[in-house]
Amino acid sequence: MSITPRASPRNSPTSRKIPTSLIYEEIDGVPYYYQGYRTVLARQKTKEDIIGASALQSAVVSLLIHICINTCHLTTI
């Protein structure tokens, strides 16, 4: 009796090419994808929808720092 390996599922991440832009982090060669990457592959959402608004977050933080410096008159210690 011989044992044959199972065929990988049709929709598994290993059977199709996933863009590196959807990989959040890679540890020991194992890619960890952004949550919701499957919806991007299904063309239901865009990459920007699942990755977040980093440009917007950066602008808000910069604005808050600018306000704090101008209103608090921070001095060096």
C-alpha positions in Angstrom: 0.0 0.0 0.0 1.5 3.3 -1.0 0.7 6.7 0.5 0.2 9.6 -1.9 0.5 13.1 -0.7 -2.6 15.2 -0.6 -3.1 17.9 -3.2 -2.9 21.3 -1.7 -6.2 23.2 -1.5 -7.1 25.3 -4.5 -7.2 28.6 -2.6 -4.3 28.1 -0.3 -1.7 30.9 -0.1 1.1 28.6 -1.3 -0.7 27.7 -4.6 -0.9 31.3 -5.8 1.5 34.2 -5.9 0.8 36.8 -3.1 2.3 40.2 -3.6 5.0 41.0 -1.1 3.2 44.3 -0.3 0.6 42.2 1.6 3.2 40.6 3.9 3.2 42.3 7.2 6.3 40.5 8.6 8.4 37.4 7.9 9.8 35.4 10.8 12.1 32.4 10.1 11.0 32.4 6.5 7.3 32.2 7.3 5.3 35.1 5.9 2.6 36.7 8.1 0.1 38.5 6.0 -2.0 41.6 6.8 -5.4 40.7 8.1 -7.9 40.8 5.2 -5.3 40.0 2.5 -7.8 37.5 1.1 -10.3 40.2 0.3 -7.5 42.1 -1.6 -6.8 38.9 -3.6 -10.5 38.6 -4.3 -10.5 42.2 -5.5 -13.1 43.2 -2.9 -10.8 45.7 -1.2 -7.6 47.6 -2.0 -4.3 47.2 -0.3 -4.7 50.6 1.3 -8.0 49.5 2.8 -6.4 46.8 4.8 -3.0 48.2 5.5 -4.3 51.4 7.1 -3.8 55.1 6.8 -0.1 55.5 7.7 0.2 58.8 5.9 -2.9 60.1 7.7 -1.5 58.9 11.0 1.8 60.6 10.3 0.1 63.9 9.5 -2.0 63.8 12.7 1.1 63.0 14.8 3.1 65.8 13.2 0.2 68.3 13.7 -0.1 67.3 17.4 3.7 67.7 18.0 3.6 71.1 16.3 0.7 72.2 18.5 2.4 71.0 21.6 5.7 72.7 20.8 4.0 76.0 20.0 1.6 76.1 22.9 3.7 74.5 25.6 6.9 76.3 24.8 9.0 73.2 25.5 12.5 74.0 26.7 15.5 71.8 26.7 16.5 70.1 29.9 
